Amino acid sequence: MQSFEDSPLVRSAGELWKQATTASFLDAIANGSLPAEALSRWLVQDYHFADALTSFQAIAAAKTPREFRKPLMGGLAALDAEMDWFEAMAKARGLNLKSPLHPTCRRYCDFLLRVAYTEPYPVLLAVLFGVEASYLAAWSRLPQEGAYGELVSRWSSPQFTEYVDSLRALSENHPHESNQGCFEEVLLHEREFWKMTWKE
């Protein structure tokens, strides 16, 4: 399980970190009780989010000096593969990926695009670490067997863990006065994202 509790950003976030990485949705994934329709709603919204994250990360990579850019470029390639995976999942499940963004998802995507254009690269590194570390921490606490084991294995893999560790190193090596505030805003959006499709 990846907790990141020794990260200065995570420590300073306090209870927000727990709220962003634990949820009834995740508990239902763990015990196999998540209704299929709730997962389908979430998959569509997470696809929209991944699309916005791709744009955010492309801008972040463009702003980041070349000597620190390699992990971001690798992350972009992984995101492109992730979009392919979402599209295959949607086809298999008969999901409409052109359905509207949920207001919660739109707020998160809008936040990412706003900071991408307005904040310097050190802040973008902290934001990206917040997005990916909270996601990894949330999934890595779940059992890899059961009805949703494929998802758990996918989003807690050694490759993903290595990538997130590289983002942590980048963010810690590039401090900025806005890092903590933007990191915590990520956690607020993550907390609401887990609630978004749980019960509708």
N, C-alpha and C positions, 0 to 999 in steps of 0.2 A: 504494500500500500504506500502510495506517495502522498505524504502529508504537507511537505514544505513548511513545517512549523518553525524551522530554523531560519527561514527567509526573513530578512528585516521587513520587507513589505507585508508579508503575511502576519508577522508578529504585531506590527503596528495596526493592522486592520482589525485585530481582536475578533469579536463575535461575528463580524461580517463574513469572515472566511468560512466559518462553520455553516452559516446560513447559505452561502453560495455553493457549498459542496455536499450538502445533505438536503433531502427533500422526500416527500411522500411518493413522488414519481419514481425516484431512485429506489426507495424501499420496495415498491411494487415490482420494479425490474428485478430486484434481488430475490424476491420470493416467488416470482413468476405470475403474480396476480394482476399485472398491468393489462387492462383491456386492450385488445388489438386496435380498436378505433382511437384510443388515446395515443398509442405509439404511432399510428399513421398520421395523426394530426401533428405530432411532434416532429416526425421525420420531414414533413413538408416544410415546417417552419425552420428546422435546422438547416435544410437545404438553402432556403432564402438567406439565412444567417451566414452560411459558408460562402455564399456568393458575395455578400457584402464584405466578409473577412478577406476574401481574395483581393478585392479592390483596396481595402485598407492596407494589406500587406504589400501590395505592389507599390503603393505610395510610400510606405515606410521603407521599403528596400531602396527606392529612388532617393530618399532623403538621407539614408544611412551611408557613411563613408565606405568605400569599397572594401577596406580591410576588415570591416565588421559585418559584411553583407552576406557571406556565404550561407549561414544558417537560415536567413530569411529567404534566399533563393531556393534552398532545399525545401523549406516550408511551403513555398508557392507551388512547387512541383507536386508535393504531397497533397495540397489542397485541390489541385486540378484532378488528381486521381480520386480524391474524395468526392468531387462533384460527379465523376463517372459512376462511382459506387452508388451514390444517392439516386442517380438517374436509373440505374439498373434495378435498385430496390423499388423505386416508384413504379417502374414498368411491371415488375413481378407482382406488386400489390395492387395495381390498378389505381395509383394515386395521381392526382392532378397537381403537378409542380407549378402550374401557372395560377393556382388559387391565390387569393390576396394574402398579404402579410398580416398576421395578427398584430394589433396595436403594440403589444409588448415587444414582439420581434422588430417591428419598425422602429421603435424608440432605441433599441439596442443598435440596430444597423445605422440609424441616423447619428448616434453618438460616435460610433467608429469612424464614419466618414467625416464628421465634423472635426474630430481631433486629428485625423490623418492630414487634413489640409491646414489646420491652424497651429498644431503643436510641433516642437522640434523633435528630432529623431530619438533623443534619450527618453522622452515621454512615450513615444510610440513603442519603444522596446518594452517599457514597463507595462503598457496596456496589453501588448501581445503576450507577454509572460503571464499577465493576469488571466487573460482569456484561456490560454492553453493549460496553465497550471491548475486552475480551478476545475477545468474539464477532466484533466488527468486524475486529479485527486478524487473527484466525484466517482468516476468509473472504476478506479483501481481499488476502491474499498468494497466492490461487489464481487460475488462469487462468479467464476468463469464457467461454471456448469449450469445447466437449467435451460429454460425456454429462451432466454435472451443472452446466453453465453457468448454467441458470436459477436454481439455488440460490445459486451464487456471486454472480450479479448481484443477486439479491434482498437478500442479507445483506452487500453491500458497496456499496450504492447511495449516490448523493450525499445523498439524504434521510436515510438512516440515519446517514451520516457527520456531517451537520449536527446531528442529534439528539444523537449521542454527544459531539460537541464542546460542546454546550450543557450536558450533564451534567458534563463535565470542568470547565467554568467554575464551575458551581454547587459542585462538591465542593471545588475549590481555594479558593473564596471563603468556605467554611464549614469551617475546620479543626476537628478534635476529636482528643483524645488516643487515641481508639479507632479512628480512621479507618484507620490503616495495618494494624493487626491484623485488622480485619474485611475489608479489601480483600484481604489475603493469604489469608484463609480462602476468599474467593470463588475465588481462583486455584487453590487446592487442589481445590475441588469441580469447577472447570472441567477441570482436568487429568484427574480421574477420570471425568468425564462423557464425554470423547472416547474413553476406553478401554472404556466400559461395554458397547457393543453391537458392538464391532469383531469379536470372535471369541467365539461362543457355540456 
